[in-house]
Amino acid sequence: MIHQGSRYQRKDTYVSIDPDRSSAPIEGVRPHHGEIAETERLHTVVAGERIDHLADRYYGDPLKFWLICDANQAFFPEDLMVPGRVLKIPPNRLL
């Protein structure tokens, strides 16, 4: 069942770009068009914050803390969590 507000609610036709499938369009499916990629953000560390909490806040997944480490050229996550330090928060490249 398609709920109200669903991106599939409108009755559109999707034709695959794959030549083997273009002869069989799919009714009732509207292709998703991604939003413009977000730019890098900055975050100023506050006392008591943890990098996994930042990853959860910005990416919705605490295990993606390593994205922040990579962007800030840190091997040990704890090295980044100095109050007052400004961290680069890169876009989530693993959607």
Phi and psi in degrees as a GROMACS rama.xvg file:
@    title "Ramachandran Plot"
@    xaxis  label "Phi"
@    yaxis  label "Psi"
@TYPE xy
-96.1138  119.23  ILE-2
-81.0862  158.117  HIS-3
-64.0343  133.373  GLN-4
95.5364  -7.09882  GLY-5
-66.8576  148.517  SER-6
-68.9302  -12.1861  ARG-7
-93.9605  0.350257  TYR-8
-64.4146  -41.7907  GLN-9
-70.6428  145.044  ARG-10
-91.5041  91.8118  LYS-11
-110.591  173.424  ASP-12
-120.939  131.262  THR-13
-107.869  122.894  TYR-14
-109.173  123.419  VAL-15
-64.8797  147.24  SER-16
-82.2035  -8.74853  ILE-17
-73.7824  119.813  ASP-18
-56.8941  -30.924  PRO-19
-72.1187  -17.224  ASP-20
-115.126  -3.75891  ARG-21
-67.5079  -18.6652  SER-22
-80.9199  -6.18749  SER-23
-125.117  78.8542  ALA-24
-64.7911  154.171  PRO-25
-104.971  118.039  ILE-26
-79.6709  142.788  GLU-27
82.0981  12.7688  GLY-28
-120.781  127.405  VAL-29
-105.481  122.164  ARG-30
-60.6537  144.191  PRO-31
-83.9042  129.256  HIS-32
-109.056  115.421  HIS-33
-61.8358  154.3  GLY-34
-76.83  165.006  GLU-35
-61.1202  135.071  ILE-36
-59.2606  134.086  ALA-37
-73.6512  156.098  GLU-38
-92.9264  169.198  THR-39
-64.4703  139.913  GLU-40
-109.637  167.358  ARG-41
-119.906  146.609  LEU-42
-137.941  128.838  HIS-43
-93.4762  123.477  THR-44
-69.3423  134.594  VAL-45
-110.237  146.573  VAL-46
-52.7886  134.488  ALA-47
93.5251  -10.1884  GLY-48
-74.052  153.292  GLU-49
-124.601  149.161  ARG-50
-65.8345  -31.9388  ILE-51
-68.2989  -30.691  ASP-52
-69.0927  -37.755  HIS-53
-65.3445  -42.2804  LEU-54
-61.9792  -39.7827  ALA-55
-65.4627  -40.8043  ASP-56
-65.5916  -45.8412  ARG-57
-88.4137  -27.3017  TYR-58
-119.117  -10.2663  TYR-59
75.3733  15.5724  GLY-60
-151.76  110.99  ASP-61
-64.3976  -20.4518  PRO-62
-77.8379  -4.83523  LEU-63
-91.9918  20.5263  LYS-64
-57.6613  -28.5301  PHE-65
-66.1465  -22.556  TRP-66
-62.2888  -39.5091  LEU-67
-70.3295  -40.4073  ILE-68
-60.2178  -47.4992  CYS-69
-59.1784  -44.4528  ASP-70
-65.9208  -26.1323  ALA-71
-107.629  12.3616  ASN-72
51.8911  49.9857  GLN-73
-118.239  135.545  ALA-74
-88.6095  -38.3735  PHE-75
-105.773  118.534  PHE-76
-55.9274  -35.1395  PRO-77
-62.1709  -26.8545  GLU-78
-64.361  -23.1152  ASP-79
-83.5281  -21.8956  LEU-80
-89.7505  56.1008  MET-81
-101.636  121.599  VAL-82
-52.771  132.087  PRO-83
95.5136  -16.8718  GLY-84
-71.7392  138.732  ARG-85
-97.8192  120.854  VAL-86
-103.245  144.198  LEU-87
-82.5157  130.614  LYS-88
-112.851  101.48  ILE-89
-75.9972  163.829  PRO-90
-62.2533  153.739  PRO-91
-74.8895  110.84  ASN-92
-91.6422  4.7035  ARG-93
-121.931  57.6693  LEU-94
